[in-house]
Amino acid sequence: MYYLKPTVKAEPLIWRWYAWPYLISPATAACNIVERHLKIMQSYVQNPNIHAQAVKDPKMLGGPFIDLEGEKVNEIKTLIEDTKKNCKPLIDLCAALKELDKMLLNESKGGSVESLYERVPQMLKGLVELVYDLNNHPSMRLIEPLFYKAYYENSHQELALGHVESDFRKFVFSTPRIAQADEVYLQTPFSDKRLDTLFAHKQEPCELEDVIKLFNIDEAHQGLFKTFFTNDSPEQNHDKNYKGTGVRVRYFGHACVLIETDSTSILFDPVISYEINNDIPRYTFSDLPDHIDYVVITHNHLDHIMFETLLQLRHKTSHIVFPRNQQGGLADPSMKLILKHAGFDSLIELGEFETIEFKDGEIIGVPFLGEHCDLNIQSKLSYCIKVKSRKFVLAADSNNLSPQLYEHISDIIGDVDMLFLGMECDGAPLTWTYGPLLTNPLSREFDKSRTLSGSDFNKAWSITEKLKCKHAYVYAMGQEPWLNHVMALNYSPDSKQIIESNKFVENCLTNGIESERLFGKKEWVLEA
């Protein structure tokens, strides 16, 4: 009998690019294919040397430069042609969205838009509503379920299986996956339940030939595929299922926190490391409980909703909790539809101050301001967990733009035992994530002023004071190396994020509040 090795990585790909939520939703996928993928690849073909030099410069980390060993111009040319062929409906959809947006901006000045429906591009007819806000600014509302019906298809989804030997990976926003000899590619949609069977074999034994037949692995790749399995039983981790009378909290890195009682397990923003032998302490997949009652997502950014992890946990997860979106907004696609089409069941959409009750406690959705470049994005929530008379707030990357908000929150939830707060207070500009969705270019000045930034020291301390926290921890800083392929961060002691979070930790300790900037792993056990 065989088991899937804990050192096998499983990267989800779409059109040979690393899968993230904006490549599932058809409208955002269309814009990213045209304005990100094709532009980066065409730039590489025109001058691969510039890309090769840029990826060596730490100042260019996270930039639009393909990072491949040796010159791969022919391979990228082939991928460009495949993209143009396979994604033609989405490429045309992007053009239609931009055309309609320009028409609205140029012609809708406050009068009725009824006459414009005849001129809506054919691809969008019946899929959009033309609207104004109360200040007569025009926009389109996407009827998103119909976009999936018309334009979603999953035939180019696949899973890249390979051995993982280090934390380092290429930055996935800029570098597509060229076929590699040391990987096996499972040509299967993310919704395929055979993947649940595969990942269950990390703990449950299997007949190796049965798995080979299950995925129709061809003879040329069967030898490599077999190396992903071992007949050594997984080590028994007797500590992974909490059986105490209190509440156990474990930090898995970045924004991933596990809160457990003897009856309920709640996992936030799962980004889990593989088992790698180096000096960095970490929890891995083998440290997760056998069953997860709730996976909770704070917002729709790649470092908080990662399909690579979610697909590997689907077989043992009961419910996924996530924030409700602004229906019909291009920049705010429905997380419910994204997860549903990726094969996830039992989806719970939550609004601000709505609750989910479970044995011994409840999950409360809490407002989350900022960190989204001043765009009207509503698919973001912080959470308060009340369990066994303890209270935890996981505020993710919340930016305390309005301190009075936390006075209202405090009135509702009361004093907090433990706060987790992101302090990535010098974030990337708007165009880094949302640029492909823009119709008109944003000036460099405005782009740099509208960032993906969380709280600095003053804002973080204000939250801590108002919630009367006993513990306050800085997390979600992207420092763990197993996040670098999606974060591309390289802090120094002089980085604003480090200076501000150091001030915060020192001030907390001075005021009798337990605090640190978390890294790697940590565990707390609080008595009920």
MOHUPE-V171643 format. One line per field, one symbol per residue. ss: DSSP state (a for helix, b for strand, c for the rest). phi: phi as a letter, one per 40 degrees, with the letter a starting at -180 (. if undefined). psi: psi as a letter, one per 30 degrees, with the letter a starting at -180 (. if undefined). A space follows every 10 residues. Layout:
BEGIN
ss->???
phi->???
psi->???
END
This chain:
BEGIN
ss->cbbbcccbbb bbbbccbbcc aaaccaaaaa aaaaaaaaaa aaaaaacaaa aaaacccaaa cccccccccc ccaaaaaaaa aaaaaacaaa aaaaaaaaaa aaaaaaaccc cccaaaaaac caaacccbbb bbcccccbbb bbcaaaaaaa acccccbbbb bbbccccccc cccccccccc ccbbbbcccc cccaaaaaaa cccccbcaaa aaaaccccaa aaaaaaccbb cccccccccc ccccccbbbb bbbccbbbbb ccccbbbbcc ccbccccccc cccbaaaccc cbbbbbccbc ccccccaaaa aaaaaabbbb bbbccccccc ccccaaaaaa acccccbbbb ccccbbbbcc bbbbbbcccc cccccccccb cbbbbbbccb bbbbcccccc cccaaaaaaa aaaccccbbb bbccccccba aaaaaaaccc cccaaaaaac bcccccaaaa aaaaaaaccc bbbbbccccc aaaaaaaccc cccccaaaaa aaaaaaaaaa cccbbbbccc cbbbbbcc
phi->.bbcccbccb ccbbfgbdcb dccccdcccd cccccbcccc ccccccaccc cccccccdcc dgccbcbbcg cbccccdccc ccccccbddc cccdcccccc ccccccbcbh cdcdccdcbc ddcbcgbbbc abccbgccab bcccdccccc bcabcbcabc cacbbaccac cccbbcccdb ccbbbccacc cccccccdcc ccbbcacccc cccdbfccdc bcccdcccbb ccccdcbccc bcbccbbbbb cbhfbcbbbb bcbabbbbfc bbcccbcacc cacbdccccc bbcbcbbcac bdcbbbcdcd ccbdcbbcbb bacccccgcd cbcccccccc ccgcbfcbcb bcgcbbcbdg iabbcbdbcg gbggccbbca acbbbbafgb bbbbcfcdbc cbdcdccccc ccbgcbcabb bcbccbcccd ccbbdccccb cccdcccccb bcbcccdccc cccccccfcc babcbfcgcc ccbccbbfba cbdccdcccc ccdccccccc cgbcaaccag aabbbbcc
psi->klkkkfgjlj kkkkhgkkkl effekeeeee eeeefdeeee eeeeeeifee eeeeffjffg kglikkjkkl kheeeeeeee eeeeefgeee eeeeeeeeee eeeeeffjgf lkgeffefgk keffkfflkk llafggkllk kkieefeeee fkkgfgklkj klkkflfkll jfffjljkkk fglkjjiklf fkffeeeeff gffkllkeee eeeeghklef feeeeffflk gkkkkjjfff jkgafbkkkk kgkbgjkkkk affkkjkkij jkkljkjagj kllaeffllf kkekkkkelh legfjjfeee effefgkekk klkkljkfke filkeeeeee fggklikjkk lkgllkklkg alkkkkkjla ghhglikfik klkkjjkhgl kkkjfbgkji fjffefeeee eefakkekkk kkhigillle feefeffkek kkleeeeffj likakaeeee eeeeeefhke kjkkahfgfk fgffffehki llffkeeeee eeeeeeeeee ggkklljkkc llkkjkk.
END
